[in-house]
Amino acid sequence: MEGDAGLSTENTKEAQQQGTSYTYWVRQVTEEAAPPPVPRRLSSQDILSSQSQPATLGSLWNRAGTWEEKNVNKWATDRIKELLVSVGSVEFPGGNAEISDVSKCVGDAFLVTVRNKKRVGYTYELTLKFKGEWITGEEKKMVKGQIDIPEFSFGELDDLQMEVRLGETKDLLHQDKLQISQNLKLFLQPVREKLLQFEQELKDR
């Protein structure tokens, strides 16, 4: 019995020593570990330092050029409207018309940086208001209406389409309406050119 008691006491001491050693090791490692990183605002010195490094795309914080997406909807919408209203007057056989307003300009535009490479994209649909005058018979008549442009995306302007809707034109013959609608589709090319300009400006941002 006494031998067993002595053996039990030695085991207890050994366990206590191991426990003490483990506790000390954990405390030592914890004390020596680096503190967790703390966010800080970029200083003017950081900005100057970054300017001396090779240029990267995206934000200053994203120097590695990893995934970053930037929404540019407001700029894109305002710019599309500005460009299309600037198309000016288009002359037709027996008449002319101009885009007076962009009443609908709905969509999204974005810039994406992936592995320090920039990609752009957008999707929009438009409604353009027009006004013009045509000579039918021997009379000059004012015509108003709208041109709907279904949804289109980056790189798809070759497939751009238009649908013409004339306003109230009770005194126009059916064949006159068809001719005017056909004439108004001549806006397709100048509108496409303006949207190509928009694409280029988007890529240059």
C-alpha positions as CSV (number, residue, x, y, z in Angstrom):
1,M,0.0,0.0,0.0
2,E,2.8,2.4,0.9
3,G,4.5,1.7,-2.4
4,D,1.3,2.4,-4.3
5,A,0.9,5.7,-2.4
6,G,4.4,6.7,-3.2
7,L,3.8,5.9,-6.9
8,S,0.6,7.9,-6.9
9,T,2.4,10.9,-5.4
10,E,5.1,10.8,-8.0
11,N,2.5,10.6,-10.8
12,T,0.7,13.6,-9.4
13,K,3.9,15.7,-9.2
14,E,4.8,14.7,-12.8
15,A,1.3,15.8,-14.0
16,Q,1.5,19.1,-12.1
17,Q,4.9,19.8,-13.7
18,Q,3.6,19.0,-17.2
19,G,0.6,21.2,-16.6
20,T,2.8,24.0,-15.4
21,S,5.1,23.6,-18.3
22,Y,2.2,23.6,-20.8
23,T,0.7,26.7,-19.2
24,Y,4.0,28.5,-19.3
25,W,4.6,27.6,-23.0
26,V,1.1,28.8,-24.0
27,R,1.6,32.0,-22.1
28,Q,5.1,32.5,-23.6
29,V,3.9,32.0,-27.2
30,T,0.9,34.2,-26.6
31,E,3.0,37.0,-25.3
32,E,5.5,36.7,-28.2
33,A,2.8,36.5,-30.9
34,A,2.3,39.6,-33.1
35,P,-0.7,41.7,-32.3
36,P,-3.7,41.5,-34.7
37,P,-3.5,44.0,-37.6
38,V,-5.3,47.3,-37.0
39,P,-6.8,49.2,-40.0
40,R,-5.4,52.6,-40.6
41,R,-6.1,55.4,-43.0
42,L,-3.7,56.0,-45.9
43,S,-1.4,58.9,-45.3
44,S,-0.1,61.4,-47.9
45,Q,3.3,59.6,-47.6
46,D,1.6,56.3,-48.5
47,I,0.2,58.0,-51.6
48,L,3.5,59.5,-52.6
49,S,5.2,56.1,-52.1
50,S,2.7,54.3,-54.3
51,Q,3.3,56.8,-57.1
52,S,6.9,55.7,-57.3
53,Q,5.9,52.0,-57.7
54,P,4.8,50.4,-61.0
55,A,1.3,51.6,-62.0
56,T,-1.6,49.2,-61.2
57,L,-5.2,49.4,-62.1
58,G,-8.1,49.9,-59.6
59,S,-8.1,51.6,-56.3
60,L,-5.0,52.6,-54.3
61,W,-5.8,49.9,-51.7
62,N,-5.9,47.3,-54.4
63,R,-2.2,47.3,-55.3
64,A,-2.3,43.6,-56.1
65,G,-4.9,44.2,-58.8
66,T,-7.2,41.5,-57.6
67,W,-11.0,41.6,-58.2
68,E,-12.6,45.0,-57.9
69,E,-15.8,46.2,-59.5
70,K,-16.8,49.8,-59.8
71,N,-20.4,50.9,-60.6
72,V,-20.5,53.9,-63.1
73,N,-24.3,54.0,-63.7
74,K,-24.7,57.7,-63.1
75,W,-21.9,58.8,-65.4
76,A,-23.0,56.3,-68.1
77,T,-26.7,57.3,-68.0
78,D,-25.9,61.0,-68.1
79,R,-23.3,60.6,-70.9
80,I,-25.6,58.5,-73.1
81,K,-28.3,61.1,-72.8
82,E,-25.9,63.9,-73.6
83,L,-24.5,62.1,-76.6
84,L,-27.8,61.1,-78.2
85,V,-29.4,64.6,-77.8
86,S,-26.4,65.9,-79.7
87,V,-27.1,63.8,-82.8
88,G,-28.7,66.8,-84.4
89,S,-31.1,67.1,-87.3
90,V,-31.4,64.2,-89.8
91,E,-32.6,65.1,-93.3
92,F,-35.1,62.8,-95.1
93,P,-36.7,62.9,-98.6
94,G,-39.4,65.5,-98.0
95,G,-38.7,66.2,-94.3
96,N,-36.3,66.3,-91.3
97,A,-36.3,65.4,-87.7
98,E,-34.2,65.6,-84.5
99,I,-34.0,63.8,-81.2
100,S,-35.5,66.2,-78.6
101,D,-35.1,64.1,-75.5
102,V,-34.1,60.7,-74.1
103,S,-37.1,59.9,-72.0
104,K,-35.9,56.4,-71.0
105,C,-32.4,55.4,-70.3
106,V,-32.4,52.3,-68.0
107,G,-29.5,50.0,-67.4
108,D,-26.1,49.3,-65.7
109,A,-22.5,50.1,-66.5
110,F,-19.4,48.9,-64.7
111,L,-15.7,48.6,-64.6
112,V,-14.0,45.5,-63.3
113,T,-10.3,45.0,-62.5
114,V,-9.2,41.3,-62.5
115,R,-5.5,40.5,-62.0
116,N,-4.6,44.0,-62.9
117,K,-6.6,43.9,-66.2
118,K,-9.5,46.2,-66.8
119,R,-12.8,45.0,-68.2
120,V,-15.9,47.1,-69.0
121,G,-19.5,46.3,-69.6
122,Y,-23.0,47.7,-69.8
123,T,-26.6,46.9,-70.6
124,Y,-29.1,49.5,-71.5
125,E,-32.5,50.1,-73.2
126,L,-33.6,53.5,-74.5
127,T,-36.6,55.5,-75.6
128,L,-35.9,58.6,-77.7
129,K,-38.4,61.4,-78.3
130,F,-38.3,63.0,-81.7
131,K,-39.9,65.9,-83.5
132,G,-39.8,66.8,-87.2
133,E,-41.7,68.0,-90.2
134,W,-42.6,66.4,-93.5
135,I,-44.2,67.6,-96.7
136,T,-47.2,65.4,-97.6
137,G,-49.0,66.4,-100.7
138,E,-48.5,70.1,-100.7
139,E,-48.7,70.6,-97.0
140,K,-45.9,70.7,-94.4
141,K,-46.9,68.8,-91.3
142,M,-45.3,68.5,-87.8
143,V,-44.8,65.0,-86.6
144,K,-43.8,63.9,-83.1
145,G,-43.3,60.4,-81.6
146,Q,-40.7,58.2,-80.1
147,I,-38.1,55.6,-81.0
148,D,-37.7,52.6,-78.8
149,I,-34.3,50.8,-78.7
150,P,-34.5,47.3,-77.1
151,E,-31.9,46.2,-74.6
152,F,-28.3,46.2,-76.0
153,S,-25.0,45.4,-74.4
154,F,-21.3,46.1,-74.8
155,G,-20.0,44.9,-78.1
156,E,-23.5,44.3,-79.6
157,L,-24.0,47.7,-81.4
158,D,-23.9,46.1,-84.8
159,D,-27.2,44.4,-83.9
160,L,-28.8,47.6,-82.6
161,Q,-32.6,47.8,-83.5
162,M,-35.2,50.5,-83.5
163,E,-39.0,50.6,-83.3
164,V,-40.7,53.8,-84.3
165,R,-44.0,54.9,-82.8
166,L,-45.7,58.0,-84.2
167,G,-47.7,60.4,-82.1
168,E,-51.2,61.6,-82.9
169,T,-51.3,61.9,-86.7
170,K,-55.0,61.8,-87.7
171,D,-54.5,63.8,-90.9
172,L,-51.8,61.6,-92.3
173,L,-52.5,58.8,-94.8
174,H,-51.5,55.3,-93.9
175,Q,-48.8,55.3,-96.6
176,D,-47.4,58.6,-95.3
177,K,-47.1,57.1,-91.9
178,L,-45.2,54.1,-93.2
179,Q,-42.9,56.3,-95.2
180,I,-42.2,58.6,-92.2
181,S,-41.6,55.6,-90.0
182,Q,-39.1,54.2,-92.5
183,N,-37.4,57.6,-92.8
184,L,-36.9,57.7,-89.0
185,K,-34.9,54.5,-89.0
186,L,-32.2,56.5,-90.7
187,F,-31.4,57.6,-87.1
188,L,-29.9,54.2,-86.5
189,Q,-26.5,55.0,-87.9
190,P,-25.9,58.3,-86.1
191,V,-27.2,56.8,-82.9
192,R,-24.9,53.8,-83.2
193,E,-22.0,56.1,-83.8
194,K,-22.8,58.0,-80.6
195,L,-23.0,54.8,-78.6
196,L,-19.7,53.6,-80.0
197,Q,-18.2,56.8,-78.7
198,F,-19.8,56.1,-75.3
199,E,-18.2,52.6,-75.4
200,Q,-14.7,54.1,-76.1
201,E,-15.1,56.7,-73.3
202,L,-16.1,53.9,-70.9
203,K,-13.0,51.9,-71.8
204,D,-10.8,54.9,-71.3
205,R,-12.0,55.6,-67.8
